[in-house]
Amino acid sequence: AQVLDARVETRFGNTLAAIRAAGPDAFFNAKLSILHPGTVVLPHCGPSNARLRAHVPLLVDPNATLRVAAEPRVAWAEGRALVFD
């Protein structure tokens, strides 16, 4: 798997190892993001609903939430996957 930012490899080596160990057919793609407390991700849409999205937070700000479409906000929990289409 290609890693574009060496800081991700350094900070999340075990996570990257698990993704790689799953094999090339396990994921269409996998991305790791570092979001600092107070970060706001603007509403956005993907190109289609043809695949599921999964977010697995590794470290969580206690005030962090996620909203998908018109659904109520969901609180993040470390290591707990949020899956939606």
JOVEN-V498417 format. One record per residue. RES is the residue in one small letter. SS is DSSP state (A for helix, B for strand, O for the rest). PSI is psi as a letter, one per 30 degrees, with the letter a starting at -180 (NA if undefined). Layout:
res=<RES | RES>
ss=<SS | SS>
psi=<PSI | PSI>
//
This chain:
res=<a | q | v | l | d | a | r | v | e | t | r | f | g | n | t | l | a | a | i | r | a | a | g | p | d | a | f | f | n | a | k | l | s | i | l | h | p | g | t | v | v | l | p | h | c | g | p | s | n | a | r | l | r | a | h | v | p | l | l | v | d | p | n | a | t | l | r | v | a | a | e | p | r | v | a | w | a | e | g | r | a | l | v | f | d>
ss=<O | O | O | O | O | A | A | A | A | A | A | O | A | A | A | A | A | A | A | A | A | O | O | O | O | O | O | O | O | O | O | O | O | O | O | O | O | O | O | O | O | O | O | O | O | O | O | O | O | O | O | O | B | B | B | B | O | O | O | O | O | O | O | O | B | B | O | O | O | O | O | O | O | B | B | O | O | O | O | O | B | B | B | B | O>
psi=<k | k | j | f | j | f | e | e | e | e | e | h | e | e | e | e | e | e | e | e | f | f | l | f | f | e | k | e | l | k | k | k | k | j | k | l | k | f | k | k | k | k | k | l | k | l | f | l | g | f | l | k | k | k | k | j | k | e | k | k | k | f | g | k | l | k | k | j | b | g | l | l | k | k | k | l | k | k | f | j | k | k | k | l | NA>
//
